[in-house]
């Protein structure tokens, strides 16, 4: 516990400080290491890239390769297609994109969801992804915005698995 208010040095590498709280009791701040300068910092390791998850073949065989994920907020609609074996995003579309916001009246209604589905379908066909599987969350029903996204994907020419 600190007896006086101010900065005290416990060791060469650590710094401790005392601060008065609202009730007038001194509080000790936890010692911290000093900031590293670029000369003393370790060099970045290029091998520190996180690899995709490795799944056993018995699981990968049953995974659908591309999965549609939809997310709806009170303000925006977004949808993305994820490549399951590598856990990467293959394509995405959102009503937050600047190019789309100008052409939409609202960024959160069923019409916006239909535009997002149509745009996502076009982007998938450009990347030569012909089919997508859809797994709805427990609270999602095939109704409203969800139906608009899925139907516009079908109209764009993407098959559903």
C-alpha positions as CSV (number, residue, x, y, z in Angstrom):
1,X,0.0,0.0,0.0
2,X,1.3,3.5,-0.8
3,X,1.8,6.0,1.9
4,X,2.1,9.1,-0.2
5,X,0.5,10.2,-3.4
6,X,2.8,10.3,-6.4
7,X,5.0,8.2,-8.6
8,X,7.4,5.7,-6.9
9,X,9.7,3.3,-8.6
10,X,9.8,-0.3,-7.2
11,X,12.4,-1.7,-9.7
12,X,14.1,-0.4,-12.8
13,X,11.6,-2.2,-15.2
14,X,8.4,-1.7,-13.2
15,X,6.6,1.4,-12.3
16,X,3.9,1.8,-9.6
17,X,1.8,4.8,-8.9
18,X,-0.6,5.8,-6.1
19,X,-3.8,7.6,-6.9
20,X,-6.3,9.1,-4.4
21,X,-9.9,7.7,-4.9
22,X,-13.0,9.8,-4.3
23,X,-13.2,8.7,-0.7
24,X,-9.6,9.9,-0.1
25,X,-8.0,6.4,0.2
26,X,-4.9,5.8,-1.8
27,X,-5.1,3.1,-4.5
28,X,-2.1,1.3,-6.0
29,X,-1.9,0.9,-9.8
30,X,-0.6,-2.5,-11.0
31,X,3.0,-2.5,-12.2
32,X,3.4,-2.6,-15.9
33,X,6.3,-3.3,-18.2
34,X,7.7,-0.2,-20.0
35,X,6.8,0.3,-23.6
36,X,9.0,-1.4,-26.1
37,X,10.8,0.6,-28.7
38,X,11.0,-0.6,-32.3
39,X,14.6,-1.5,-31.8
40,X,13.9,-3.9,-28.8
41,X,10.6,-5.3,-30.1
42,X,10.9,-8.8,-31.6
43,X,10.6,-9.1,-35.4
44,X,7.2,-10.1,-36.8
45,X,6.9,-13.8,-37.5
46,X,5.4,-14.5,-41.0
47,X,4.5,-18.1,-39.9
48,X,2.0,-16.7,-37.3
49,X,-0.9,-16.9,-39.8
50,X,-3.7,-19.0,-38.3
51,X,-4.5,-21.9,-40.7
52,X,-8.1,-22.9,-41.4
53,X,-9.5,-25.6,-39.1
54,X,-8.6,-29.1,-40.1
55,X,-11.6,-31.4,-39.9
56,X,-11.5,-35.1,-40.2
57,X,-12.7,-36.5,-43.5
58,X,-15.8,-38.1,-42.0
59,X,-17.1,-34.6,-41.1
60,X,-15.9,-32.8,-44.3
61,X,-17.8,-35.4,-46.4
62,X,-21.1,-34.4,-44.9
63,X,-20.5,-30.6,-44.9
64,X,-22.1,-28.6,-47.6
65,X,-19.4,-26.6,-49.3
66,X,-21.2,-23.2,-49.4
67,X,-23.6,-22.0,-46.7
68,X,-25.7,-18.9,-46.7
69,X,-25.8,-16.8,-43.5
70,X,-28.2,-13.9,-43.2
71,X,-28.1,-11.2,-40.5
72,X,-30.9,-8.7,-40.0
73,X,-30.6,-5.6,-37.7
74,X,-33.1,-2.8,-37.1
75,X,-31.1,-0.7,-39.6
76,X,-29.4,-3.0,-42.1
77,X,-29.7,-6.3,-44.0
78,X,-26.6,-8.4,-44.8
79,X,-26.0,-11.8,-46.2
80,X,-22.8,-13.8,-46.8
81,X,-21.9,-17.2,-48.3
82,X,-19.2,-19.1,-46.3
83,X,-17.0,-21.8,-47.7
84,X,-17.4,-24.4,-44.9
85,X,-14.2,-26.5,-45.4
86,X,-11.9,-23.4,-45.2
87,X,-14.2,-21.3,-43.0
88,X,-13.8,-18.2,-45.3
89,X,-16.3,-15.8,-46.8
90,X,-16.8,-16.6,-50.5
91,X,-19.1,-13.6,-51.2
92,X,-21.2,-11.1,-49.3
93,X,-23.7,-8.3,-49.8
94,X,-25.0,-5.7,-47.4
95,X,-27.3,-2.7,-47.4
96,X,-24.5,-0.8,-45.7
97,X,-22.5,-0.6,-49.0
98,X,-22.4,3.0,-50.3
99,X,-23.3,2.0,-53.8
100,X,-26.5,0.3,-52.7
101,X,-27.6,2.9,-50.1
102,X,-28.1,5.6,-52.7
103,X,-30.4,3.4,-54.8
104,X,-32.6,2.1,-51.8
105,X,-35.4,3.9,-50.1
106,X,-34.9,1.9,-46.9
107,X,-32.0,-0.2,-45.9
108,X,-34.0,-2.5,-43.6
109,X,-37.3,-3.6,-45.3
110,X,-38.3,-6.6,-47.4
111,X,-37.4,-4.7,-50.6
112,X,-33.9,-4.1,-49.4
113,X,-33.6,-7.8,-48.5
114,X,-34.7,-8.7,-52.0
115,X,-32.0,-6.4,-53.5
116,X,-29.4,-7.9,-51.3
117,X,-30.3,-11.4,-52.3
118,X,-30.3,-10.5,-56.0
119,X,-26.9,-8.8,-55.7
120,X,-25.5,-11.7,-53.8
121,X,-26.7,-14.2,-56.4
122,X,-25.0,-12.2,-59.2
123,X,-21.8,-12.1,-57.2
124,X,-21.9,-15.9,-56.6
125,X,-22.5,-16.6,-60.3
126,X,-19.5,-14.3,-61.2
127,X,-17.4,-16.4,-58.9
128,X,-18.8,-19.6,-60.4
129,X,-20.6,-20.8,-57.3
130,X,-23.8,-22.5,-58.7
131,X,-25.3,-23.8,-55.5
132,X,-25.7,-22.8,-51.8
133,X,-27.1,-24.6,-48.8
134,X,-29.4,-22.7,-46.4
135,X,-29.6,-23.5,-42.7
136,X,-32.1,-21.3,-40.9
137,X,-31.6,-20.5,-37.2
138,X,-34.2,-21.7,-34.8
139,X,-35.9,-18.3,-34.6
140,X,-35.9,-17.7,-38.3
141,X,-38.9,-18.7,-40.4
142,X,-39.2,-18.8,-44.1
143,X,-41.1,-15.6,-44.1
144,X,-40.6,-11.9,-44.7
145,X,-37.0,-10.8,-45.2
146,X,-35.6,-14.3,-45.1
147,X,-38.0,-15.4,-47.8
148,X,-37.1,-12.3,-49.9
149,X,-33.4,-13.0,-49.7
150,X,-33.8,-16.7,-50.6
151,X,-36.3,-16.2,-53.4
152,X,-34.2,-13.5,-55.0
153,X,-31.2,-15.8,-54.8
154,X,-33.3,-18.4,-56.7
155,X,-34.3,-15.8,-59.3
156,X,-30.7,-14.9,-59.9
157,X,-30.0,-18.5,-60.9
158,X,-28.4,-19.9,-57.7
159,X,-29.6,-23.4,-56.7
160,X,-30.4,-24.2,-53.1
161,X,-29.2,-27.5,-51.6
